[in-house]
Amino acid sequence: EKNGNQAPVADYIDDLRFEQMPGGIVKIDLIVENNSYEVKLSTKIEPPAPEKALKKEAL
């Protein structure tokens, strides 16, 4: 009974690719069920702010 009786998304993934782009962008291609759906995502990866990095080290 995961996801309200719906199958988990991972069951439908046919291909998952990550590609580093200029400017700290990571392109994510997610293709499910043999191209029946295609989702393209991109996100910018930035290093943690110095304050956050210091807090983690203190733990």
Z-matrix of the N, CA and C atoms (Angstrom, degrees):
N
C 1 1.450
C 2 1.530 1 110.47
N 3 1.288 2 115.57 1 47.74
C 4 1.457 3 119.44 2 175.65
C 5 1.524 4 109.16 3 -82.96
N 6 1.312 5 115.95 4 144.42
C 7 1.464 6 122.09 5 175.12
C 8 1.524 7 112.41 6 54.54
N 9 1.304 8 118.04 7 42.71
C 10 1.463 9 120.73 8 177.81
C 11 1.515 10 113.16 9 60.07
N 12 1.317 11 117.95 10 48.52
C 13 1.463 12 125.14 11 -179.84
C 14 1.524 13 113.86 12 67.83
N 15 1.320 14 118.40 13 14.26
C 16 1.457 15 121.32 14 174.99
C 17 1.520 16 108.40 15 -99.58
N 18 1.317 17 116.19 16 146.92
C 19 1.459 18 120.28 17 -179.41
C 20 1.528 19 110.02 18 -67.58
N 21 1.322 20 117.82 19 144.52
C 22 1.466 21 120.89 20 177.37
C 23 1.527 22 111.28 21 -60.25
N 24 1.311 23 116.54 22 145.07
C 25 1.459 24 122.03 23 -179.83
C 26 1.525 25 111.18 24 -55.53
N 27 1.324 26 117.61 25 -37.46
C 28 1.465 27 121.12 26 -177.67
C 29 1.526 28 112.05 27 -57.25
N 30 1.326 29 118.35 28 -27.90
C 31 1.460 30 120.97 29 178.88
C 32 1.525 31 112.14 30 -64.88
N 33 1.321 32 117.56 31 -22.90
C 34 1.460 33 121.65 32 -175.37
C 35 1.524 34 113.81 33 -101.25
N 36 1.335 35 118.25 34 -7.20
C 37 1.462 36 120.48 35 -175.89
C 38 1.526 37 110.22 36 -71.11
N 39 1.335 38 115.23 37 122.83
C 40 1.453 39 121.48 38 177.05
C 41 1.524 40 110.51 39 -96.32
N 42 1.336 41 116.93 40 -36.10
C 43 1.457 42 121.01 41 -178.72
C 44 1.524 43 108.98 42 -154.20
N 45 1.325 44 116.37 43 141.46
C 46 1.459 45 122.72 44 178.65
C 47 1.519 46 107.24 45 -137.45
N 48 1.341 47 116.48 46 121.37
C 49 1.468 48 121.01 47 -176.68
C 50 1.518 49 110.46 48 -128.79
N 51 1.327 50 116.01 49 144.36
C 52 1.461 51 123.37 50 175.71
C 53 1.519 52 107.34 51 -122.70
N 54 1.336 53 116.36 52 134.45
C 55 1.460 54 120.60 53 179.66
C 56 1.526 55 109.26 54 -137.13
N 57 1.326 56 116.39 55 126.52
C 58 1.465 57 120.82 56 178.36
C 59 1.521 58 108.65 57 -78.36
N 60 1.326 59 116.09 58 126.97
C 61 1.452 60 123.16 59 -179.99
C 62 1.531 61 108.50 60 -110.90
N 63 1.327 62 117.60 61 166.12
C 64 1.466 63 120.04 62 177.69
C 65 1.530 64 111.80 63 -61.02
N 66 1.313 65 116.43 64 153.92
C 67 1.462 66 121.16 65 175.61
C 68 1.514 67 114.38 66 78.13
N 69 1.329 68 118.37 67 19.99
C 70 1.460 69 120.58 68 178.49
C 71 1.517 70 114.04 69 77.52
N 72 1.326 71 117.98 70 15.02
C 73 1.463 72 122.07 71 179.71
C 74 1.527 73 109.15 72 -87.88
N 75 1.319 74 116.65 73 138.33
C 76 1.461 75 122.16 74 172.81
C 77 1.525 76 107.33 75 -115.57
N 78 1.323 77 116.17 76 119.37
C 79 1.463 78 121.90 77 178.84
C 80 1.523 79 107.67 78 -89.55
N 81 1.323 80 116.47 79 131.46
C 82 1.460 81 121.93 80 -179.59
C 83 1.524 82 107.98 81 -120.20
N 84 1.324 83 117.49 82 119.66
C 85 1.462 84 122.29 83 174.46
C 86 1.518 85 108.04 84 -105.85
N 87 1.311 86 116.08 85 124.55
C 88 1.461 87 122.42 86 179.16
C 89 1.523 88 107.34 87 -122.53
N 90 1.323 89 116.54 88 114.96
C 91 1.457 90 121.31 89 -178.62
C 92 1.524 91 108.03 90 -118.28
N 93 1.328 92 115.56 91 129.25
C 94 1.457 93 120.11 92 -177.01
C 95 1.526 94 110.95 93 -120.47
N 96 1.314 95 115.50 94 151.10
C 97 1.462 96 123.35 95 174.68
C 98 1.525 97 113.68 96 47.55
N 99 1.314 98 116.84 97 55.84
C 100 1.464 99 121.53 98 174.90
C 101 1.524 100 113.52 99 50.13
N 102 1.323 101 115.21 100 52.49
C 103 1.463 102 123.39 101 175.80
C 104 1.525 103 114.80 102 71.28
N 105 1.325 104 119.03 103 15.46
C 106 1.459 105 118.49 104 175.59
C 107 1.524 106 110.37 105 -69.03
N 108 1.320 107 116.14 106 -29.78
C 109 1.460 108 121.91 107 174.03
C 110 1.513 109 107.37 108 -137.23
N 111 1.312 110 116.18 109 147.14
C 112 1.456 111 119.77 110 176.04
C 113 1.520 112 107.73 111 -136.07
N 114 1.307 113 115.37 112 129.53
C 115 1.456 114 121.80 113 -179.97
C 116 1.514 115 107.29 114 -122.74
N 117 1.324 116 116.84 115 129.85
C 118 1.460 117 120.50 116 176.93
C 119 1.519 118 107.96 117 -120.98
N 120 1.307 119 115.87 118 127.73
C 121 1.455 120 122.51 119 -179.36
C 122 1.518 121 108.79 120 -124.37
N 123 1.322 122 116.27 121 151.55
C 124 1.461 123 119.17 122 170.52
C 125 1.517 124 108.09 123 -140.32
N 126 1.299 125 115.63 124 148.85
C 127 1.455 126 120.70 125 -179.99
C 128 1.518 127 108.52 126 -146.54
N 129 1.304 128 116.48 127 151.95
C 130 1.457 129 120.50 128 178.84
C 131 1.521 130 108.24 129 -98.59
N 132 1.309 131 115.87 130 130.32
C 133 1.455 132 122.05 131 179.48
C 134 1.524 133 108.04 132 -98.51
N 135 1.315 134 116.54 133 123.16
C 136 1.455 135 121.24 134 177.95
C 137 1.520 136 108.80 135 -126.40
N 138 1.325 137 116.74 136 147.55
C 139 1.467 138 118.68 137 176.55
C 140 1.523 139 109.85 138 -65.06
N 141 1.325 140 117.39 139 154.09
C 142 1.467 141 119.25 140 179.79
C 143 1.523 142 110.78 141 -63.51
N 144 1.320 143 115.46 142 150.68
C 145 1.463 144 120.66 143 176.50
C 146 1.521 145 108.63 144 -61.72
N 147 1.322 146 118.59 145 145.52
C 148 1.475 147 120.59 146 -178.36
C 149 1.527 148 113.20 147 -53.55
N 150 1.331 149 118.30 148 -37.10
C 151 1.473 150 121.19 149 179.68
C 152 1.521 151 110.84 150 -61.36
N 153 1.334 152 117.23 151 -45.22
C 154 1.463 153 121.18 152 -178.45
C 155 1.522 154 110.90 153 -66.46
N 156 1.320 155 117.40 154 -40.18
C 157 1.465 156 120.88 155 179.66
C 158 1.526 157 110.42 156 -62.59
N 159 1.324 158 117.36 157 -40.23
C 160 1.463 159 120.56 158 179.39
C 161 1.522 160 111.41 159 -66.64
N 162 1.335 161 117.49 160 -39.04
C 163 1.467 162 121.07 161 179.29
C 164 1.522 163 110.57 162 -63.61
N 165 1.337 164 117.91 163 -40.63
C 166 1.462 165 121.06 164 179.68
C 167 1.522 166 110.64 165 -64.41
N 168 1.332 167 116.88 166 -40.41
C 169 1.462 168 120.48 167 179.78
C 170 1.524 169 111.16 168 -65.08
N 171 1.325 170 117.34 169 -31.64
C 172 1.465 171 121.48 170 -179.09
C 173 1.523 172 111.71 171 -70.52
N 174 1.334 173 117.11 172 -23.95
C 175 1.470 174 120.43 173 -179.71
C 176 1.466 175 109.09 174 -73.80
